[in-house]
Amino acid sequence: MIHHHPDNNLLLEYASGSLNWAHSLVVAAHIQLCPKCAAQLKLLNSVGGSLLATATPSASLESSEPDAFGKLMQRIDRQPDKDEEQCAGSGSSALPLRDPIFASVPPVVRKLLAENPVLQWRRLSRGLKEARLKTGQNEREVSFHRIAPGSKVAEHDHRGREITMVLYGSFSDADGVYTPGDFLVREPGEVHRPTATQDQECLCLSVVEAPVALTGIWGKIINPFLSIKPQ
């Protein structure tokens, strides 16, 4: 059961088409798994349609754009880059959709995986791997994070907003437990240390605006070298 959802402001931005593309991706993925938020989005669209019907003709013409999800899918629906095709056989985990950990991801994530047929996993720490995704935007990094069973991610703060959605397995921190479909927003100044459950690994889809900031003595040494690389 999903317990953590986007707030009404995020849903309203998404419904109006004003939410940035990277954050829209995670909101869309959540909505595809969450009947509660799907119903809320339907209500927002209904209200928006009613307002549009009473608008002046010129305003109606200006607002007659595809819905937020339609625009998002159009953005994803592109041909893979040549360098993606060339990296097949490079030793990376090819064909991620064949990996059981991706078996139950929502349709929007499956479509994104189809446009990223080879994932380049890199180890960030013991028990934590990351695969950055090519999304055609240059402001926010979109990536998968894979946490081994029972592993703890290093405690960290955030230099920019971080949005995370659990796709498989679960993790916990001081504020609660997060299972598939759960949607988590962390703002600068919010410190946490995710820990995967003991019996299975955890897969998350994440969008970050800036590098995390590790806490403690190691953070002073490592933080200056941390960066994000939107693709």
Biotite code that builds the C-alpha atoms (Angstrom):
import biotite.structure as struc

atoms = struc.array([
    struc.Atom([0.000, 0.000, 0.000], chain_id="A", res_id=1, res_name="MET", atom_name="CA", element="C"),
    struc.Atom([1.278, 3.468, -0.924], chain_id="A", res_id=2, res_name="ILE", atom_name="CA", element="C"),
    struc.Atom([1.596, 5.860, 2.029], chain_id="A", res_id=3, res_name="HIS", atom_name="CA", element="C"),
    struc.Atom([3.659, 8.755, 0.684], chain_id="A", res_id=4, res_name="HIS", atom_name="CA", element="C"),
    struc.Atom([2.356, 10.977, -2.126], chain_id="A", res_id=5, res_name="HIS", atom_name="CA", element="C"),
    struc.Atom([3.188, 14.203, -4.004], chain_id="A", res_id=6, res_name="PRO", atom_name="CA", element="C"),
    struc.Atom([1.620, 17.208, -2.296], chain_id="A", res_id=7, res_name="ASP", atom_name="CA", element="C"),
    struc.Atom([-1.268, 19.095, -3.903], chain_id="A", res_id=8, res_name="ASN", atom_name="CA", element="C"),
    struc.Atom([1.020, 21.831, -5.216], chain_id="A", res_id=9, res_name="ASN", atom_name="CA", element="C"),
    struc.Atom([3.099, 19.316, -7.179], chain_id="A", res_id=10, res_name="LEU", atom_name="CA", element="C"),
    struc.Atom([-0.020, 17.633, -8.548], chain_id="A", res_id=11, res_name="LEU", atom_name="CA", element="C"),
    struc.Atom([-1.453, 21.003, -9.553], chain_id="A", res_id=12, res_name="LEU", atom_name="CA", element="C"),
    struc.Atom([1.765, 21.975, -11.330], chain_id="A", res_id=13, res_name="GLU", atom_name="CA", element="C"),
    struc.Atom([1.782, 18.608, -13.086], chain_id="A", res_id=14, res_name="TYR", atom_name="CA", element="C"),
    struc.Atom([-1.868, 18.900, -14.144], chain_id="A", res_id=15, res_name="ALA", atom_name="CA", element="C"),
    struc.Atom([-1.308, 22.389, -15.528], chain_id="A", res_id=16, res_name="SER", atom_name="CA", element="C"),
    struc.Atom([1.786, 21.343, -17.459], chain_id="A", res_id=17, res_name="GLY", atom_name="CA", element="C"),
    struc.Atom([3.993, 23.837, -15.593], chain_id="A", res_id=18, res_name="SER", atom_name="CA", element="C"),
    struc.Atom([6.059, 21.268, -13.677], chain_id="A", res_id=19, res_name="LEU", atom_name="CA", element="C"),
    struc.Atom([9.547, 20.712, -15.066], chain_id="A", res_id=20, res_name="ASN", atom_name="CA", element="C"),
    struc.Atom([10.072, 17.590, -17.170], chain_id="A", res_id=21, res_name="TRP", atom_name="CA", element="C"),
    struc.Atom([12.268, 15.615, -14.772], chain_id="A", res_id=22, res_name="ALA", atom_name="CA", element="C"),
    struc.Atom([9.925, 16.038, -11.808], chain_id="A", res_id=23, res_name="HIS", atom_name="CA", element="C"),
    struc.Atom([6.935, 15.322, -14.078], chain_id="A", res_id=24, res_name="SER", atom_name="CA", element="C"),
    struc.Atom([8.504, 11.964, -14.881], chain_id="A", res_id=25, res_name="LEU", atom_name="CA", element="C"),
    struc.Atom([8.506, 10.860, -11.237], chain_id="A", res_id=26, res_name="VAL", atom_name="CA", element="C"),
    struc.Atom([5.031, 12.272, -10.579], chain_id="A", res_id=27, res_name="VAL", atom_name="CA", element="C"),
    struc.Atom([3.690, 10.396, -13.633], chain_id="A", res_id=28, res_name="ALA", atom_name="CA", element="C"),
    struc.Atom([5.299, 7.155, -12.454], chain_id="A", res_id=29, res_name="ALA", atom_name="CA", element="C"),
    struc.Atom([3.694, 7.560, -9.028], chain_id="A", res_id=30, res_name="HIS", atom_name="CA", element="C"),
    struc.Atom([0.261, 8.345, -10.481], chain_id="A", res_id=31, res_name="ILE", atom_name="CA", element="C"),
    struc.Atom([0.385, 5.200, -12.609], chain_id="A", res_id=32, res_name="GLN", atom_name="CA", element="C"),
    struc.Atom([0.700, 3.124, -9.421], chain_id="A", res_id=33, res_name="LEU", atom_name="CA", element="C"),
    struc.Atom([-1.461, 5.209, -7.074], chain_id="A", res_id=34, res_name="CYS", atom_name="CA", element="C"),
    struc.Atom([-5.266, 5.193, -7.499], chain_id="A", res_id=35, res_name="PRO", atom_name="CA", element="C"),
    struc.Atom([-5.606, 7.974, -4.916], chain_id="A", res_id=36, res_name="LYS", atom_name="CA", element="C"),
    struc.Atom([-3.398, 10.423, -6.821], chain_id="A", res_id=37, res_name="CYS", atom_name="CA", element="C"),
    struc.Atom([-4.834, 9.322, -10.170], chain_id="A", res_id=38, res_name="ALA", atom_name="CA", element="C"),
    struc.Atom([-8.277, 10.282, -8.873], chain_id="A", res_id=39, res_name="ALA", atom_name="CA", element="C"),
    struc.Atom([-6.947, 13.582, -7.544], chain_id="A", res_id=40, res_name="GLN", atom_name="CA", element="C"),
    struc.Atom([-5.380, 14.339, -10.923], chain_id="A", res_id=41, res_name="LEU", atom_name="CA", element="C"),
    struc.Atom([-8.659, 13.516, -12.672], chain_id="A", res_id=42, res_name="LYS", atom_name="CA", element="C"),
    struc.Atom([-10.424, 15.975, -10.374], chain_id="A", res_id=43, res_name="LEU", atom_name="CA", element="C"),
    struc.Atom([-7.847, 18.693, -11.061], chain_id="A", res_id=44, res_name="LEU", atom_name="CA", element="C"),
    struc.Atom([-8.166, 18.133, -14.801], chain_id="A", res_id=45, res_name="ASN", atom_name="CA", element="C"),
    struc.Atom([-11.949, 18.290, -14.498], chain_id="A", res_id=46, res_name="SER", atom_name="CA", element="C"),
    struc.Atom([-11.791, 21.590, -12.634], chain_id="A", res_id=47, res_name="VAL", atom_name="CA", element="C"),
    struc.Atom([-9.303, 22.920, -15.165], chain_id="A", res_id=48, res_name="GLY", atom_name="CA", element="C"),
    struc.Atom([-11.586, 21.867, -18.019], chain_id="A", res_id=49, res_name="GLY", atom_name="CA", element="C"),
    struc.Atom([-14.517, 23.666, -16.444], chain_id="A", res_id=50, res_name="SER", atom_name="CA", element="C"),
    struc.Atom([-12.490, 26.847, -16.047], chain_id="A", res_id=51, res_name="LEU", atom_name="CA", element="C"),
    struc.Atom([-11.262, 26.535, -19.615], chain_id="A", res_id=52, res_name="LEU", atom_name="CA", element="C"),
    struc.Atom([-14.833, 26.227, -20.891], chain_id="A", res_id=53, res_name="ALA", atom_name="CA", element="C"),
    struc.Atom([-15.708, 29.579, -19.329], chain_id="A", res_id=54, res_name="THR", atom_name="CA", element="C"),
    struc.Atom([-12.554, 31.327, -20.550], chain_id="A", res_id=55, res_name="ALA", atom_name="CA", element="C"),
    struc.Atom([-12.461, 33.766, -23.443], chain_id="A", res_id=56, res_name="THR", atom_name="CA", element="C"),
    struc.Atom([-11.860, 32.263, -26.921], chain_id="A", res_id=57, res_name="PRO", atom_name="CA", element="C"),
    struc.Atom([-8.326, 33.639, -27.085], chain_id="A", res_id=58, res_name="SER", atom_name="CA", element="C"),
    struc.Atom([-7.426, 32.162, -23.691], chain_id="A", res_id=59, res_name="ALA", atom_name="CA", element="C"),
    struc.Atom([-8.953, 28.819, -24.699], chain_id="A", res_id=60, res_name="SER", atom_name="CA", element="C"),
    struc.Atom([-6.845, 28.773, -27.849], chain_id="A", res_id=61, res_name="LEU", atom_name="CA", element="C"),
    struc.Atom([-3.669, 29.534, -25.927], chain_id="A", res_id=62, res_name="GLU", atom_name="CA", element="C"),
    struc.Atom([-4.417, 26.736, -23.440], chain_id="A", res_id=63, res_name="SER", atom_name="CA", element="C"),
    struc.Atom([-5.312, 24.034, -25.960], chain_id="A", res_id=64, res_name="SER", atom_name="CA", element="C"),
    struc.Atom([-2.103, 22.068, -25.468], chain_id="A", res_id=65, res_name="GLU", atom_name="CA", element="C"),
    struc.Atom([-1.672, 18.307, -24.835], chain_id="A", res_id=66, res_name="PRO", atom_name="CA", element="C"),
    struc.Atom([-2.123, 17.209, -21.223], chain_id="A", res_id=67, res_name="ASP", atom_name="CA", element="C"),
    struc.Atom([0.921, 16.945, -18.970], chain_id="A", res_id=68, res_name="ALA", atom_name="CA", element="C"),
    struc.Atom([1.258, 13.188, -19.315], chain_id="A", res_id=69, res_name="PHE", atom_name="CA", element="C"),
    struc.Atom([0.876, 13.369, -23.098], chain_id="A", res_id=70, res_name="GLY", atom_name="CA", element="C"),
    struc.Atom([3.625, 15.957, -23.369], chain_id="A", res_id=71, res_name="LYS", atom_name="CA", element="C"),
    struc.Atom([5.837, 13.891, -21.098], chain_id="A", res_id=72, res_name="LEU", atom_name="CA", element="C"),
    struc.Atom([5.406, 10.756, -23.224], chain_id="A", res_id=73, res_name="MET", atom_name="CA", element="C"),
    struc.Atom([6.101, 12.749, -26.387], chain_id="A", res_id=74, res_name="GLN", atom_name="CA", element="C"),
    struc.Atom([9.365, 13.902, -24.833], chain_id="A", res_id=75, res_name="ARG", atom_name="CA", element="C"),
    struc.Atom([10.410, 10.354, -23.970], chain_id="A", res_id=76, res_name="ILE", atom_name="CA", element="C"),
    struc.Atom([9.296, 8.946, -27.321], chain_id="A", res_id=77, res_name="ASP", atom_name="CA", element="C"),
    struc.Atom([12.472, 9.526, -29.311], chain_id="A", res_id=78, res_name="ARG", atom_name="CA", element="C"),
    struc.Atom([15.080, 7.415, -31.021], chain_id="A", res_id=79, res_name="GLN", atom_name="CA", element="C"),
    struc.Atom([18.003, 6.189, -28.849], chain_id="A", res_id=80, res_name="PRO", atom_name="CA", element="C"),
    struc.Atom([21.213, 8.132, -29.308], chain_id="A", res_id=81, res_name="ASP", atom_name="CA", element="C"),
    struc.Atom([23.952, 6.525, -31.369], chain_id="A", res_id=82, res_name="LYS", atom_name="CA", element="C"),
    struc.Atom([26.306, 6.367, -28.425], chain_id="A", res_id=83, res_name="ASP", atom_name="CA", element="C"),
    struc.Atom([23.671, 4.355, -26.535], chain_id="A", res_id=84, res_name="GLU", atom_name="CA", element="C"),
    struc.Atom([23.617, 1.800, -29.341], chain_id="A", res_id=85, res_name="GLU", atom_name="CA", element="C"),
    struc.Atom([27.416, 1.650, -29.515], chain_id="A", res_id=86, res_name="GLN", atom_name="CA", element="C"),
    struc.Atom([27.833, 0.963, -25.796], chain_id="A", res_id=87, res_name="CYS", atom_name="CA", element="C"),
    struc.Atom([26.024, -2.375, -26.040], chain_id="A", res_id=88, res_name="ALA", atom_name="CA", element="C"),
    struc.Atom([28.491, -5.107, -25.237], chain_id="A", res_id=89, res_name="GLY", atom_name="CA", element="C"),
    struc.Atom([30.692, -2.760, -23.247], chain_id="A", res_id=90, res_name="SER", atom_name="CA", element="C"),
    struc.Atom([30.309, -4.850, -20.091], chain_id="A", res_id=91, res_name="GLY", atom_name="CA", element="C"),
    struc.Atom([27.326, -2.909, -18.756], chain_id="A", res_id=92, res_name="SER", atom_name="CA", element="C"),
    struc.Atom([24.045, -4.516, -17.704], chain_id="A", res_id=93, res_name="SER", atom_name="CA", element="C"),
    struc.Atom([22.290, -4.724, -21.063], chain_id="A", res_id=94, res_name="ALA", atom_name="CA", element="C"),
    struc.Atom([18.545, -5.033, -21.571], chain_id="A", res_id=95, res_name="LEU", atom_name="CA", element="C"),
    struc.Atom([17.482, -3.866, -18.088], chain_id="A", res_id=96, res_name="PRO", atom_name="CA", element="C"),
    struc.Atom([13.844, -4.841, -18.748], chain_id="A", res_id=97, res_name="LEU", atom_name="CA", element="C"),
    struc.Atom([14.929, -8.488, -18.470], chain_id="A", res_id=98, res_name="ARG", atom_name="CA", element="C"),
    struc.Atom([16.140, -7.883, -14.916], chain_id="A", res_id=99, res_name="ASP", atom_name="CA", element="C"),
    struc.Atom([13.457, -9.034, -12.418], chain_id="A", res_id=100, res_name="PRO", atom_name="CA", element="C"),
    struc.Atom([13.975, -5.880, -10.369], chain_id="A", res_id=101, res_name="ILE", atom_name="CA", element="C"),
    struc.Atom([12.389, -3.901, -13.236], chain_id="A", res_id=102, res_name="PHE", atom_name="CA", element="C"),
    struc.Atom([9.479, -6.298, -13.782], chain_id="A", res_id=103, res_name="ALA", atom_name="CA", element="C"),
    struc.Atom([6.794, -4.167, -12.089], chain_id="A", res_id=104, res_name="SER", atom_name="CA", element="C"),
    struc.Atom([7.900, -0.627, -12.938], chain_id="A", res_id=105, res_name="VAL", atom_name="CA", element="C"),
    struc.Atom([5.117, 1.691, -14.196], chain_id="A", res_id=106, res_name="PRO", atom_name="CA", element="C"),
    struc.Atom([4.650, 2.196, -17.968], chain_id="A", res_id=107, res_name="PRO", atom_name="CA", element="C"),
    struc.Atom([6.339, 5.592, -18.099], chain_id="A", res_id=108, res_name="VAL", atom_name="CA", element="C"),
    struc.Atom([9.496, 4.066, -16.570], chain_id="A", res_id=109, res_name="VAL", atom_name="CA", element="C"),
    struc.Atom([9.366, 1.093, -18.959], chain_id="A", res_id=110, res_name="ARG", atom_name="CA", element="C"),
    struc.Atom([9.238, 3.530, -21.863], chain_id="A", res_id=111, res_name="LYS", atom_name="CA", element="C"),
    struc.Atom([12.207, 5.428, -20.444], chain_id="A", res_id=112, res_name="LEU", atom_name="CA", element="C"),
    struc.Atom([14.113, 2.146, -20.111], chain_id="A", res_id=113, res_name="LEU", atom_name="CA", element="C"),
    struc.Atom([13.354, 1.353, -23.740], chain_id="A", res_id=114, res_name="ALA", atom_name="CA", element="C"),
    struc.Atom([15.101, 4.609, -24.633], chain_id="A", res_id=115, res_name="GLU", atom_name="CA", element="C"),
    struc.Atom([18.030, 3.686, -22.351], chain_id="A", res_id=116, res_name="ASN", atom_name="CA", element="C"),
    struc.Atom([18.630, 0.068, -23.472], chain_id="A", res_id=117, res_name="PRO", atom_name="CA", element="C"),
    struc.Atom([21.971, -0.177, -21.681], chain_id="A", res_id=118, res_name="VAL", atom_name="CA", element="C"),
    struc.Atom([22.432, 1.013, -18.106], chain_id="A", res_id=119, res_name="LEU", atom_name="CA", element="C"),
    struc.Atom([25.896, 2.033, -16.983], chain_id="A", res_id=120, res_name="GLN", atom_name="CA", element="C"),
    struc.Atom([25.927, 1.113, -13.294], chain_id="A", res_id=121, res_name="TRP", atom_name="CA", element="C"),
    struc.Atom([28.618, 2.716, -11.145], chain_id="A", res_id=122, res_name="ARG", atom_name="CA", element="C"),
    struc.Atom([29.323, 1.918, -7.516], chain_id="A", res_id=123, res_name="ARG", atom_name="CA", element="C"),
    struc.Atom([28.910, 4.899, -5.216], chain_id="A", res_id=124, res_name="LEU", atom_name="CA", element="C"),
    struc.Atom([29.654, 3.003, -2.017], chain_id="A", res_id=125, res_name="SER", atom_name="CA", element="C"),
    struc.Atom([29.480, -0.505, -0.629], chain_id="A", res_id=126, res_name="ARG", atom_name="CA", element="C"),
    struc.Atom([25.935, -1.690, -1.321], chain_id="A", res_id=127, res_name="GLY", atom_name="CA", element="C"),
    struc.Atom([24.889, 1.297, -3.449], chain_id="A", res_id=128, res_name="LEU", atom_name="CA", element="C"),
    struc.Atom([24.974, 1.593, -7.249], chain_id="A", res_id=129, res_name="LYS", atom_name="CA", element="C"),
    struc.Atom([23.726, 4.316, -9.564], chain_id="A", res_id=130, res_name="GLU", atom_name="CA", element="C"),
    struc.Atom([22.780, 4.385, -13.260], chain_id="A", res_id=131, res_name="ALA", atom_name="CA", element="C"),
    struc.Atom([22.263, 7.817, -14.803], chain_id="A", res_id=132, res_name="ARG", atom_name="CA", element="C"),
    struc.Atom([19.605, 8.116, -17.488], chain_id="A", res_id=133, res_name="LEU", atom_name="CA", element="C"),
    struc.Atom([19.746, 10.080, -20.707], chain_id="A", res_id=134, res_name="LYS", atom_name="CA", element="C"),
    struc.Atom([16.681, 12.303, -20.730], chain_id="A", res_id=135, res_name="THR", atom_name="CA", element="C"),
    struc.Atom([17.633, 15.153, -23.056], chain_id="A", res_id=136, res_name="GLY", atom_name="CA", element="C"),
    struc.Atom([17.544, 17.853, -20.378], chain_id="A", res_id=137, res_name="GLN", atom_name="CA", element="C"),
    struc.Atom([20.451, 19.597, -18.671], chain_id="A", res_id=138, res_name="ASN", atom_name="CA", element="C"),
    struc.Atom([19.168, 20.956, -15.352], chain_id="A", res_id=139, res_name="GLU", atom_name="CA", element="C"),
    struc.Atom([18.431, 17.892, -13.233], chain_id="A", res_id=140, res_name="ARG", atom_name="CA", element="C"),
    struc.Atom([20.039, 14.475, -12.991], chain_id="A", res_id=141, res_name="GLU", atom_name="CA", element="C"),
    struc.Atom([17.663, 11.532, -13.421], chain_id="A", res_id=142, res_name="VAL", atom_name="CA", element="C"),
    struc.Atom([18.956, 8.174, -12.244], chain_id="A", res_id=143, res_name="SER", atom_name="CA", element="C"),
    struc.Atom([18.233, 4.770, -10.751], chain_id="A", res_id=144, res_name="PHE", atom_name="CA", element="C"),
    struc.Atom([19.681, 3.890, -7.361], chain_id="A", res_id=145, res_name="HIS", atom_name="CA", element="C"),
    struc.Atom([20.046, 0.253, -6.375], chain_id="A", res_id=146, res_name="ARG", atom_name="CA", element="C"),
    struc.Atom([20.637, -0.559, -2.713], chain_id="A", res_id=147, res_name="ILE", atom_name="CA", element="C"),
    struc.Atom([21.786, -4.047, -1.709], chain_id="A", res_id=148, res_name="ALA", atom_name="CA", element="C"),
    struc.Atom([19.751, -5.898, 0.972], chain_id="A", res_id=149, res_name="PRO", atom_name="CA", element="C"),
    struc.Atom([20.426, -4.492, 4.425], chain_id="A", res_id=150, res_name="GLY", atom_name="CA", element="C"),
    struc.Atom([22.832, -1.835, 3.130], chain_id="A", res_id=151, res_name="SER", atom_name="CA", element="C"),
    struc.Atom([22.905, 1.689, 4.515], chain_id="A", res_id=152, res_name="LYS", atom_name="CA", element="C"),
    struc.Atom([23.444, 4.733, 2.335], chain_id="A", res_id=153, res_name="VAL", atom_name="CA", element="C"),
    struc.Atom([25.850, 7.272, 3.820], chain_id="A", res_id=154, res_name="ALA", atom_name="CA", element="C"),
    struc.Atom([24.086, 9.931, 5.868], chain_id="A", res_id=155, res_name="GLU", atom_name="CA", element="C"),
    struc.Atom([23.698, 13.046, 3.766], chain_id="A", res_id=156, res_name="HIS", atom_name="CA", element="C"),
    struc.Atom([22.100, 16.464, 3.466], chain_id="A", res_id=157, res_name="ASP", atom_name="CA", element="C"),
    struc.Atom([20.780, 17.996, 0.244], chain_id="A", res_id=158, res_name="HIS", atom_name="CA", element="C"),
    struc.Atom([22.059, 21.037, -1.631], chain_id="A", res_id=159, res_name="ARG", atom_name="CA", element="C"),
    struc.Atom([18.968, 21.058, -3.838], chain_id="A", res_id=160, res_name="GLY", atom_name="CA", element="C"),
    struc.Atom([15.599, 19.349, -3.986], chain_id="A", res_id=161, res_name="ARG", atom_name="CA", element="C"),
    struc.Atom([15.716, 15.556, -4.317], chain_id="A", res_id=162, res_name="GLU", atom_name="CA", element="C"),
    struc.Atom([12.633, 13.594, -5.411], chain_id="A", res_id=163, res_name="ILE", atom_name="CA", element="C"),
    struc.Atom([12.704, 9.819, -5.020], chain_id="A", res_id=164, res_name="THR", atom_name="CA", element="C"),
    struc.Atom([10.175, 7.116, -5.825], chain_id="A", res_id=165, res_name="MET", atom_name="CA", element="C"),
    struc.Atom([10.543, 3.501, -4.742], chain_id="A", res_id=166, res_name="VAL", atom_name="CA", element="C"),
    struc.Atom([10.148, 1.061, -7.648], chain_id="A", res_id=167, res_name="LEU", atom_name="CA", element="C"),
    struc.Atom([11.099, -2.226, -5.979], chain_id="A", res_id=168, res_name="TYR", atom_name="CA", element="C"),
    struc.Atom([11.817, -3.407, -2.457], chain_id="A", res_id=169, res_name="GLY", atom_name="CA", element="C"),
    struc.Atom([11.821, -0.874, 0.353], chain_id="A", res_id=170, res_name="SER", atom_name="CA", element="C"),
    struc.Atom([14.031, 1.338, 2.460], chain_id="A", res_id=171, res_name="PHE", atom_name="CA", element="C"),
    struc.Atom([13.660, 3.215, 5.709], chain_id="A", res_id=172, res_name="SER", atom_name="CA", element="C"),
    struc.Atom([15.093, 6.268, 7.384], chain_id="A", res_id=173, res_name="ASP", atom_name="CA", element="C"),
    struc.Atom([14.423, 8.126, 10.624], chain_id="A", res_id=174, res_name="ALA", atom_name="CA", element="C"),
    struc.Atom([11.089, 9.385, 9.254], chain_id="A", res_id=175, res_name="ASP", atom_name="CA", element="C"),
    struc.Atom([9.522, 6.128, 8.114], chain_id="A", res_id=176, res_name="GLY", atom_name="CA", element="C"),
    struc.Atom([9.445, 3.163, 5.755], chain_id="A", res_id=177, res_name="VAL", atom_name="CA", element="C"),
    struc.Atom([9.051, 3.547, 1.984], chain_id="A", res_id=178, res_name="TYR", atom_name="CA", element="C"),
    struc.Atom([7.688, 0.798, -0.251], chain_id="A", res_id=179, res_name="THR", atom_name="CA", element="C"),
    struc.Atom([6.911, 0.545, -4.011], chain_id="A", res_id=180, res_name="PRO", atom_name="CA", element="C"),
    struc.Atom([5.061, 3.604, -5.247], chain_id="A", res_id=181, res_name="GLY", atom_name="CA", element="C"),
    struc.Atom([6.018, 5.784, -2.288], chain_id="A", res_id=182, res_name="ASP", atom_name="CA", element="C"),
    struc.Atom([7.046, 9.321, -3.260], chain_id="A", res_id=183, res_name="PHE", atom_name="CA", element="C"),
    struc.Atom([9.599, 11.203, -1.172], chain_id="A", res_id=184, res_name="LEU", atom_name="CA", element="C"),
    struc.Atom([10.739, 14.832, -1.428], chain_id="A", res_id=185, res_name="VAL", atom_name="CA", element="C"),
    struc.Atom([13.827, 16.035, 0.404], chain_id="A", res_id=186, res_name="ARG", atom_name="CA", element="C"),
    struc.Atom([14.685, 19.732, 0.585], chain_id="A", res_id=187, res_name="GLU", atom_name="CA", element="C"),
    struc.Atom([18.036, 21.353, 1.454], chain_id="A", res_id=188, res_name="PRO", atom_name="CA", element="C"),
    struc.Atom([18.701, 20.998, 5.159], chain_id="A", res_id=189, res_name="GLY", atom_name="CA", element="C"),
    struc.Atom([16.932, 17.638, 5.490], chain_id="A", res_id=190, res_name="GLU", atom_name="CA", element="C"),
    struc.Atom([19.410, 14.960, 6.569], chain_id="A", res_id=191, res_name="VAL", atom_name="CA", element="C"),
    struc.Atom([18.671, 11.250, 6.253], chain_id="A", res_id=192, res_name="HIS", atom_name="CA", element="C"),
    struc.Atom([20.290, 7.830, 5.902], chain_id="A", res_id=193, res_name="ARG", atom_name="CA", element="C"),
    struc.Atom([18.292, 5.346, 3.786], chain_id="A", res_id=194, res_name="PRO", atom_name="CA", element="C"),
    struc.Atom([18.615, 1.677, 4.727], chain_id="A", res_id=195, res_name="THR", atom_name="CA", element="C"),
    struc.Atom([17.305, -1.175, 2.559], chain_id="A", res_id=196, res_name="ALA", atom_name="CA", element="C"),
    struc.Atom([15.402, -4.047, 4.152], chain_id="A", res_id=197, res_name="THR", atom_name="CA", element="C"),
    struc.Atom([17.376, -7.161, 5.016], chain_id="A", res_id=198, res_name="GLN", atom_name="CA", element="C"),
    struc.Atom([15.576, -9.574, 2.686], chain_id="A", res_id=199, res_name="ASP", atom_name="CA", element="C"),
    struc.Atom([15.715, -7.823, -0.718], chain_id="A", res_id=200, res_name="GLN", atom_name="CA", element="C"),
    struc.Atom([17.444, -5.052, -2.597], chain_id="A", res_id=201, res_name="GLU", atom_name="CA", element="C"),
    struc.Atom([15.764, -1.723, -3.249], chain_id="A", res_id=202, res_name="CYS", atom_name="CA", element="C"),
    struc.Atom([15.420, 0.143, -6.554], chain_id="A", res_id=203, res_name="LEU", atom_name="CA", element="C"),
    struc.Atom([14.559, 3.839, -6.668], chain_id="A", res_id=204, res_name="CYS", atom_name="CA", element="C"),
    struc.Atom([14.049, 6.438, -9.379], chain_id="A", res_id=205, res_name="LEU", atom_name="CA", element="C"),
    struc.Atom([15.575, 9.748, -8.317], chain_id="A", res_id=206, res_name="SER", atom_name="CA", element="C"),
    struc.Atom([15.806, 13.309, -9.591], chain_id="A", res_id=207, res_name="VAL", atom_name="CA", element="C"),
    struc.Atom([18.333, 15.683, -8.034], chain_id="A", res_id=208, res_name="VAL", atom_name="CA", element="C"),
    struc.Atom([18.978, 19.372, -8.650], chain_id="A", res_id=209, res_name="GLU", atom_name="CA", element="C"),
    struc.Atom([22.389, 19.443, -6.970], chain_id="A", res_id=210, res_name="ALA", atom_name="CA", element="C"),
    struc.Atom([24.884, 17.008, -5.432], chain_id="A", res_id=211, res_name="PRO", atom_name="CA", element="C"),
    struc.Atom([24.143, 15.619, -1.990], chain_id="A", res_id=212, res_name="VAL", atom_name="CA", element="C"),
    struc.Atom([26.343, 16.726, 0.894], chain_id="A", res_id=213, res_name="ALA", atom_name="CA", element="C"),
    struc.Atom([27.752, 13.917, 3.039], chain_id="A", res_id=214, res_name="LEU", atom_name="CA", element="C"),
    struc.Atom([27.770, 14.619, 6.760], chain_id="A", res_id=215, res_name="THR", atom_name="CA", element="C"),
    struc.Atom([30.638, 14.047, 9.162], chain_id="A", res_id=216, res_name="GLY", atom_name="CA", element="C"),
    struc.Atom([34.390, 14.222, 8.650], chain_id="A", res_id=217, res_name="ILE", atom_name="CA", element="C"),
    struc.Atom([34.330, 12.333, 5.346], chain_id="A", res_id=218, res_name="TRP", atom_name="CA", element="C"),
    struc.Atom([31.932, 14.889, 3.940], chain_id="A", res_id=219, res_name="GLY", atom_name="CA", element="C"),
    struc.Atom([34.502, 17.652, 4.348], chain_id="A", res_id=220, res_name="LYS", atom_name="CA", element="C"),
    struc.Atom([36.914, 15.632, 2.233], chain_id="A", res_id=221, res_name="ILE", atom_name="CA", element="C"),
    struc.Atom([34.539, 14.214, -0.401], chain_id="A", res_id=222, res_name="ILE", atom_name="CA", element="C"),
    struc.Atom([31.866, 16.896, -0.871], chain_id="A", res_id=223, res_name="ASN", atom_name="CA", element="C"),
    struc.Atom([34.009, 19.266, -2.994], chain_id="A", res_id=224, res_name="PRO", atom_name="CA", element="C"),
    struc.Atom([34.377, 16.478, -5.572], chain_id="A", res_id=225, res_name="PHE", atom_name="CA", element="C"),
    struc.Atom([30.698, 15.529, -5.792], chain_id="A", res_id=226, res_name="LEU", atom_name="CA", element="C"),
    struc.Atom([28.743, 16.686, -8.826], chain_id="A", res_id=227, res_name="SER", atom_name="CA", element="C"),
    struc.Atom([25.668, 15.895, -10.891], chain_id="A", res_id=228, res_name="ILE", atom_name="CA", element="C"),
    struc.Atom([25.707, 15.205, -14.621], chain_id="A", res_id=229, res_name="LYS", atom_name="CA", element="C"),
    struc.Atom([22.336, 15.715, -16.294], chain_id="A", res_id=230, res_name="PRO", atom_name="CA", element="C"),
    struc.Atom([22.156, 13.946, -19.644], chain_id="A", res_id=231, res_name="GLN", atom_name="CA", element="C"),
])
